[in-house]
């Protein structure tokens, strides 16, 4: 899968019947349903892995967990992009500068004369 846009991953789960985002250790241990979701910035799912740890779960719960995960991933990617924006501007500036072109060395000059 080529990386064409930002990708994020979060953990979600059903804890005491409530959909929860980014489970802490204690929440993860008591979650009835535990799920990891990986998605792109545009909302395309890359991976969904869920387990009924203590019980099965309904389609509406699955949908609620995926919706919650996608909202969390959207927030996370927005925060990452805001944090990285100044650095990315610097990278673009450096990449836009003209570079000196050097002729590649000939192979015999790399290794020297044969012995």
N, C-alpha and C positions, 0 to 999 in steps of 0.2 A: 504494500500500500504506500504510494508516494505521499510525502507530507506536503500538502499544498496549502494548508491553513493551520492555525493553531489547534492543538488537541489538548483536552483536559480529562482528568479522571477523578471521580469521587466515590465515596462509600455512602450508601443509604440503607435504611432498614426500617422495619416496623418494631418500635419499642413500646411495649404496653399498648399496642393497637394504634400508635400514632406514627405516621411517616416522619422519619428523622434524617437529617442531612449531616454528613461528616461525623460519623459516630465516634465518640470517645471510647476508650478501652472498656470502661464499665458498661456503657450502653451496648457496645458490640457483644459483650459477654451475655447480656440478658435479652438481646434482640430475638424476636420470634422469626423474623425474616431478615436476611443479610444479603446485600447486593452491591456489586461493583459495576460502575458504568463508565465507559470511555466514549467520548464524543468530540466532534469537531466544533469549531466556533459557530458554524452554520446549523448545528443541531443534528448532523448525520451521526448515527450510532456506529461506533467502531467495535465495541465489545460490551456485552451485557452478560453478567454472571451472577445468578441469584440462587440462594438456597433457603428452603424452609427449614430453619434450624430447629424450631420447636413445633411447627405446624405447617400445613400447606397454606397457600395464599391464593386469593381470588384475583381474577383478571383486573378488576377495578383497583386492587391494591398494587398490582404490577404497574398499571398505567400511572397511578399516583406516584409511585417511587421513581419511575422513569422521568415523569414531569418534574419532580423535585430535583432529581439528579441533573437534568438539563438546565434548570434554572441556576443551580449551584455552579455548574461548569461555565455557564455564560458569565456569571459574576466573577469567577476565578480568572477566566481569560481576560476579561475587561481590566481587572486589577493588574494582571501581569503585563498587558499591553501598555497601561498607563505608567507602570514602573519602568518598563524597558524603552519607552518612547524617546527619552533624551539620548540613550545609548545608541538606539537604532538610527537616529538623526546623525550622530557622529560617524557611524559606520557608512551611511549613505554618502556623507561628505567625503570621507577618505576614498571610497570606491569611485567617486565621480572625478577625482583628480587624475590628470593625465599621468601615465606611467612611462618611464624610460624603457625603450625597447632595446634589449641586448641580443646580439646574435648568439645562438647556442654554441657552446664549445664543440669542436670536432672531437670525435671519439678518440683519435690518436693523442689529442692534447689532454684528455681526461686521464688516460692511463700511462702516458709516457711511451717512450720507444720500447719495443719488445726486447727482452733479455735473452 
